[in-house]
Amino acid sequence: MDDVDREILAELQRDGRLTVTELAGRVRLSVSPCHRRLRELERSGAISGYRAVVDPAAVGLTFEALVFVSMRQEDRETVAEFERALGEVDEVVEAQRLFGEPDYLLRVVAADLAGYQRLYDERLATLPGVQRLTSTLVMKHVVKDRPLPAQHNRR
């Protein structure tokens, strides 16, 4: 990966709907070499996909919580079952397994506090292997969906 590839990635993180022609102009390449580089970035996995970024409030999801999950036990089967079941909870929009305590961090969205309480009681608290859930409510996003810094892409 060279500086031109990093420029392509930076431009696409700012605007994933650029045409190849627009992208080529922004990174100062002709269309064919830009297209080849773009396809190689996709093939290598550096670009893992394209998507629309949807404002949660615009679709009625105005409540967000960070949920810390401590597991009762962490054997392979329990972890696999928990992670499979977690994948079926649409309101969990992000989940990370952590080193140390707690075991997982979830980002969860809901319409409101009552909706979150139902989700918590009926789905999250009943996930396999869960010992304890601790919720923190999100007051405000200070930094969100920031593009990856270009200098960190260098090897």
C-alpha positions in Angstrom: 0.0 0.0 0.0 1.4 3.3 -1.0 0.5 7.0 -0.6 -1.9 6.9 -3.6 -3.8 3.9 -2.1 -4.0 5.8 1.2 -5.4 8.8 -0.6 -8.0 6.6 -2.3 -9.0 5.2 1.1 -9.2 8.6 2.6 -11.4 10.0 -0.2 -13.8 7.0 -0.1 -14.1 7.3 3.7 -15.2 10.9 3.3 -17.6 10.0 0.4 -18.2 6.4 -0.5 -20.5 7.3 -3.4 -17.8 8.8 -5.5 -17.7 7.5 -9.1 -14.4 6.1 -10.3 -14.0 9.2 -12.5 -14.5 11.6 -9.5 -12.2 9.5 -7.3 -9.5 9.5 -10.0 -9.6 13.3 -10.3 -9.3 13.7 -6.5 -6.2 11.5 -6.3 -4.7 12.8 -9.5 -4.8 9.5 -11.5 -6.4 8.6 -14.8 -9.5 6.4 -14.6 -8.0 3.0 -15.5 -5.1 3.0 -13.0 -7.5 4.3 -10.3 -10.0 1.6 -11.1 -7.3 -1.1 -10.9 -6.1 0.2 -7.5 -9.7 0.4 -6.2 -10.4 -3.2 -7.3 -7.1 -4.4 -5.6 -8.1 -2.5 -2.4 -11.4 -4.3 -2.4 -9.8 -7.7 -3.3 -7.2 -7.4 -0.5 -9.9 -6.6 2.1 -8.6 -3.1 2.7 -12.1 -2.0 1.6 -14.5 -4.4 3.2 -17.7 -2.9 1.9 -19.8 0.2 1.2 -22.9 1.3 3.2 -25.2 4.2 3.9 -24.7 5.9 7.3 -28.2 6.3 8.8 -29.1 8.8 11.5 -30.7 6.7 14.3 -32.9 9.6 15.4 -34.3 9.9 11.9 -35.6 6.3 12.1 -37.0 6.7 15.7 -34.0 5.2 17.6 -33.2 8.1 20.0 -32.0 6.1 23.0 -28.5 4.6 23.1 -26.7 2.7 25.8 -23.3 1.1 26.3 -23.7 -2.3 28.0 -20.9 -4.0 29.8 -21.4 -7.8 30.0 -19.7 -10.1 32.5 -19.9 -13.7 31.8 -20.6 -16.5 34.4 -18.2 -18.8 32.6 -16.1 -18.4 29.5 -15.6 -21.8 28.1 -15.6 -22.1 24.3 -19.2 -23.5 24.1 -20.7 -20.8 26.3 -18.9 -18.0 24.5 -19.9 -19.3 21.1 -23.5 -19.7 22.2 -23.5 -16.2 23.7 -22.0 -14.6 20.5 -24.5 -16.5 18.2 -27.5 -15.4 20.3 -26.1 -11.8 20.5 -25.9 -11.8 16.7 -29.7 -12.2 16.6 -30.4 -9.1 18.7 -30.9 -6.4 16.0 -30.7 -3.5 18.5 -27.1 -4.5 19.3 -25.4 -2.4 16.7 -21.8 -3.0 17.9 -20.2 -5.6 20.1 -16.6 -6.2 21.2 -15.1 -9.0 23.2 -12.6 -7.5 25.7 -9.6 -8.7 27.5 -10.1 -8.5 31.3 -13.3 -7.5 33.0 -15.9 -6.9 31.7 -16.0 -9.5 29.0 -18.0 -7.7 26.4 -19.0 -4.1 25.5 -22.2 -3.6 23.5 -23.6 -0.5 21.8 -27.4 -0.8 21.9 -30.1 1.4 20.4 -33.8 1.7 21.2 -36.7 4.0 20.6 -36.8 5.2 24.3 -36.1 4.2 27.9 -39.2 1.9 28.0 -38.1 0.1 24.8 -34.6 -0.3 26.2 -36.0 -1.7 29.5 -38.0 -4.3 27.6 -34.9 -5.2 25.5 -32.8 -5.5 28.6 -35.2 -7.7 30.5 -36.4 -9.9 27.7 -33.3 -10.3 25.5 -30.1 -9.1 27.0 -30.5 -10.5 30.5 -31.5 -13.8 29.1 -28.4 -14.3 26.8 -26.5 -17.5 27.5 -23.8 -17.3 30.1 -24.5 -13.8 31.3 -23.7 -13.1 34.9 -24.0 -9.3 35.1 -25.1 -6.4 32.8 -24.1 -2.9 33.5 -25.5 -0.1 31.4 -24.3 3.4 30.8 -26.5 5.8 28.9 -25.0 7.8 26.0 -25.5 11.5 26.6 -23.8 12.8 23.5 -21.5 11.7 20.6 -18.4 13.7 20.6 -16.5 11.7 18.0 -18.5 9.2 15.8 -17.7 7.2 12.6 -14.5 9.1 12.1 -12.5 7.9 9.1 -9.3 6.0 9.9 -6.2 8.2 10.0 -4.2 7.9 6.8 -0.8 7.9 8.6 -1.8 4.8 10.6 -2.3 2.9 7.3 1.5 3.0 6.6 3.6 -0.1 7.4 
